Amino acid sequence: MERELDDENRMNVAELLDPDNAARIVREIAKVEKDSHFAFGPLSERLMRGILQAAAKAVPPPWTVIESDRLLPSVLRDVDGIEDERRGTISVFDGPEPAVVVSATQAEEIAAVRAFVESAMSDGIVPTEIGIFVRTPALVKRAKSSVLGLAGADGITVNIMHLAKGLEFRAVAVMACDEGILPLDSRIEDAADDAEMDDIYETERRLLYVACTRARDRLMVSGVEPASEYLADLMSG
């Protein structure tokens, strides 16, 4: 089991990896933990080392909130109804901003996702390290059509968002984020009152967040006009 680090131990680890900048790095980590919300759990020794290896290459703090973090409040409720506090968690990964694509037609969206997958593969990402997720089983066919005929397509994971939890891929496309799909119209229509409506919006947003955070290196989120209102959160600065 990984141990969490107190300030003294953090300084010891920092000095081993980057003696000249140890104090600055530890101070910046403390600021990050206090002021921001991130995607992983407690700062363990393994994560600390990963952070410091990245930090040693940069003068300013190298940690940035991942774009999908904009989707969520500080306290989360997952699809099983379990609440979790995000404060004090940190991600050691800092990749490019996600591509958010809203297409005029499904054919255009499918072509865009195909181009995203082809680009990932051309950069050395193997098919088994690529995932494509959609909201409902009925949309899986739409997702599969984006990789139809590609070499290694059978190795690409194509599935619904509910089955994304716990997985990780170097490249992820989250497709079909259309109005009426996220949040799902059928759930909205069944809401008995405002409290239940709020809960539906929260869990649907959480579902998208979980799918997006399966991406380790690159992420694409797409939909067809009119797109899900959640995409505006991802595109906001």
C-alpha positions as CSV (number, residue, x, y, z in Angstrom):
1,M,0.0,0.0,0.0
2,E,1.4,3.4,-0.9
3,R,2.0,5.8,1.9
4,E,0.9,9.4,1.9
5,L,3.7,12.0,2.5
6,D,3.9,14.6,5.1
7,D,5.8,17.9,4.5
8,E,9.2,16.5,5.8
9,N,9.0,13.4,3.6
10,R,8.0,15.4,0.6
11,M,11.0,17.6,1.0
12,N,13.3,14.5,1.3
13,V,11.9,13.1,-1.9
14,A,12.1,16.5,-3.7
15,E,15.8,16.9,-2.6
16,L,16.7,13.5,-4.0
17,L,15.2,14.3,-7.4
18,D,15.8,18.0,-7.7
19,P,17.9,19.5,-4.9
20,D,18.1,23.0,-6.3
21,N,14.4,23.5,-6.6
22,A,13.1,21.2,-3.8
23,A,11.7,24.0,-1.6
24,R,10.0,25.7,-4.5
25,I,8.4,22.5,-5.7
26,V,7.0,21.5,-2.3
27,R,5.6,25.0,-1.8
28,E,3.9,24.9,-5.2
29,I,2.4,21.4,-4.5
30,A,1.0,22.8,-1.3
31,K,-0.7,25.7,-3.2
32,V,-2.1,23.3,-5.7
33,E,-3.6,21.0,-3.0
34,K,-5.1,23.9,-1.2
35,D,-6.6,25.8,-4.1
36,S,-7.5,23.4,-6.8
37,H,-9.3,20.2,-7.7
38,F,-7.7,17.3,-9.6
39,A,-8.4,13.9,-11.0
40,F,-6.5,11.4,-8.8
41,G,-6.5,10.5,-5.1
42,P,-4.2,11.3,-2.2
43,L,-0.7,12.4,-2.9
44,S,1.3,9.1,-2.5
45,E,5.0,8.6,-2.8
46,R,4.6,7.2,-6.3
47,L,2.6,10.2,-7.5
48,M,4.9,12.5,-5.7
49,R,7.9,11.1,-7.7
50,G,5.9,11.4,-10.9
51,I,5.1,15.1,-10.2
52,L,8.7,15.9,-9.3
53,Q,10.1,14.3,-12.4
54,A,7.8,16.6,-14.4
55,A,8.5,19.6,-12.2
56,A,12.3,19.3,-12.6
57,K,11.8,20.1,-16.3
58,A,9.9,23.4,-15.8
59,V,10.5,26.6,-13.9
60,P,6.8,27.5,-13.4
61,P,4.5,25.0,-11.7
62,P,3.9,22.3,-14.3
63,W,0.5,21.2,-13.0
64,T,-2.7,22.3,-14.8
65,V,-6.3,21.4,-14.2
66,I,-7.5,19.0,-16.9
67,E,-10.1,20.4,-19.1
68,S,-12.8,17.9,-18.1
69,D,-12.4,19.1,-14.5
70,R,-14.6,22.1,-15.6
71,L,-17.6,19.7,-15.8
72,L,-17.8,19.0,-12.0
73,P,-18.5,20.6,-8.6
74,S,-16.1,20.0,-5.7
75,V,-18.3,17.1,-4.3
76,L,-19.1,14.3,-6.6
77,R,-21.9,11.7,-6.6
78,D,-21.1,8.8,-9.0
79,V,-23.5,6.6,-10.9
80,D,-23.9,4.4,-7.9
81,G,-24.8,7.3,-5.6
82,I,-21.5,7.3,-3.7
83,E,-20.3,10.8,-2.8
84,D,-16.6,11.8,-3.1
85,E,-14.7,15.0,-2.2
86,R,-12.3,16.1,-4.9
87,R,-10.3,18.6,-2.9
88,G,-6.7,17.7,-2.3
89,T,-6.3,15.3,-5.3
90,I,-3.9,15.8,-8.1
91,S,-3.1,14.5,-11.6
92,V,0.5,13.9,-12.6
93,F,-0.4,14.0,-16.3
94,D,-0.5,17.2,-18.4
95,G,-1.5,16.6,-22.0
96,P,-2.9,18.7,-24.8
97,E,-6.3,20.3,-24.4
98,P,-9.2,18.0,-25.5
99,A,-10.6,18.5,-29.0
100,V,-14.3,19.4,-28.7
101,V,-16.0,19.0,-32.1
102,V,-19.6,19.8,-32.9
103,S,-20.5,18.7,-36.3
104,A,-23.4,19.5,-38.6
105,T,-24.2,15.9,-39.4
106,Q,-23.5,12.4,-38.0
107,A,-21.4,11.7,-41.1
108,E,-19.1,14.6,-40.4
109,E,-18.8,13.6,-36.7
110,I,-17.9,10.1,-37.7
111,A,-15.2,11.4,-40.1
112,A,-13.8,13.6,-37.4
113,V,-13.5,10.8,-34.9
114,R,-11.9,8.6,-37.6
115,A,-9.3,11.3,-38.2
116,F,-8.7,11.5,-34.5
117,V,-8.1,7.7,-34.2
118,E,-5.9,7.7,-37.3
119,S,-3.8,10.5,-35.9
120,A,-3.4,8.7,-32.6
121,M,-2.3,5.5,-34.4
122,S,0.1,7.4,-36.7
123,D,1.7,8.7,-33.5
124,G,2.4,5.2,-32.2
125,I,-0.7,4.6,-30.1
126,V,-1.8,1.0,-30.7
127,P,-5.4,0.1,-31.1
128,T,-5.7,-1.5,-27.7
129,E,-4.8,1.8,-26.2
130,I,-7.7,3.6,-27.8
131,G,-11.2,3.8,-26.4
132,I,-14.5,5.2,-27.9
133,F,-17.5,5.7,-25.6
134,V,-21.1,6.7,-26.1
135,R,-24.1,7.2,-23.8
136,T,-26.4,4.3,-24.8
137,P,-26.1,0.9,-26.4
138,A,-28.1,2.2,-29.4
139,L,-25.2,4.5,-30.2
140,V,-22.5,1.9,-30.2
141,K,-23.1,1.2,-33.9
142,R,-22.5,4.9,-34.6
143,A,-19.2,4.7,-32.8
144,K,-18.1,1.5,-34.5
145,S,-18.7,3.1,-37.9
146,S,-16.0,5.6,-37.1
147,V,-13.3,2.9,-37.2
148,L,-14.8,0.6,-39.7
149,G,-12.2,-0.8,-42.0
150,L,-9.2,0.7,-40.0
151,A,-6.3,-1.7,-39.5
152,G,-6.5,-3.0,-35.9
153,A,-10.0,-1.7,-35.4
154,D,-10.9,-5.0,-33.6
155,G,-8.5,-4.0,-30.8
156,I,-10.2,-0.6,-30.2
157,T,-12.6,-0.6,-27.2
158,V,-16.0,0.7,-28.2
159,N,-18.6,0.7,-25.4
160,I,-21.1,2.7,-23.4
161,M,-20.0,5.3,-20.8
162,H,-21.3,3.2,-17.9
163,L,-18.6,0.6,-18.6
164,A,-15.8,3.1,-18.8
165,K,-15.1,3.4,-15.0
166,G,-11.8,1.9,-14.0
167,L,-10.4,1.8,-17.5
168,E,-7.5,3.8,-19.0
169,F,-6.5,4.5,-22.6
170,R,-3.9,6.7,-24.1
171,A,-6.5,8.1,-26.5
172,V,-10.2,8.4,-26.0
173,A,-13.1,9.7,-28.1
174,V,-16.4,10.4,-26.4
175,M,-19.0,10.5,-29.2
176,A,-22.6,11.4,-29.8
177,C,-22.8,14.0,-27.1
178,D,-25.9,15.4,-28.6
179,E,-28.8,17.4,-27.1
180,G,-31.2,14.8,-25.8
181,I,-28.4,12.3,-25.2
182,L,-26.5,14.1,-22.5
183,P,-28.5,14.5,-20.3
184,L,-30.7,11.7,-21.6
185,D,-34.2,12.8,-22.5
186,S,-35.9,9.7,-21.2
187,R,-34.4,10.3,-17.7
188,I,-35.4,14.0,-17.7
189,E,-38.9,13.1,-18.7
190,D,-39.2,10.7,-15.8
191,A,-38.1,13.2,-13.1
192,A,-40.8,13.5,-10.4
193,D,-39.6,16.9,-9.0
194,D,-36.9,19.5,-9.1
195,A,-34.7,17.6,-6.7
196,E,-34.7,14.5,-8.8
197,M,-34.1,16.6,-11.9
198,D,-31.0,18.1,-10.3
199,D,-29.8,14.6,-9.4
200,I,-30.2,13.5,-13.0
201,Y,-28.3,16.4,-14.3
202,E,-25.5,15.8,-11.8
203,T,-25.2,12.0,-12.5
204,E,-25.3,12.5,-16.3
205,R,-22.6,15.1,-16.0
206,R,-20.6,12.8,-13.9
207,L,-21.0,10.0,-16.5
208,L,-19.5,12.2,-19.1
209,Y,-16.6,13.2,-16.8
210,V,-15.8,9.6,-16.1
211,A,-15.7,8.8,-19.8
212,C,-13.5,11.8,-20.5
213,T,-11.0,11.0,-17.7
214,R,-10.3,7.6,-19.2
215,A,-7.9,9.4,-21.5
216,R,-4.3,9.6,-20.4
217,D,-2.7,11.4,-23.3
218,R,-5.4,12.8,-25.7
219,L,-9.1,13.3,-25.7
220,M,-11.8,14.1,-28.2
221,V,-15.4,14.9,-27.3
222,S,-17.9,15.2,-30.1
223,G,-21.5,15.6,-30.9
224,V,-23.9,16.7,-33.6
225,E,-25.8,20.1,-33.6
226,P,-27.5,20.9,-31.4
227,A,-24.9,19.4,-29.1
228,S,-25.1,18.7,-25.3
229,E,-25.1,21.7,-23.1
230,Y,-22.2,20.0,-21.2
231,L,-19.8,20.6,-24.1
232,A,-20.0,24.4,-23.5
233,D,-18.3,23.7,-20.1
234,L,-15.5,21.9,-21.8
235,M,-15.0,24.7,-24.3
236,S,-15.1,27.5,-21.7
237,G,-11.9,29.2,-20.9
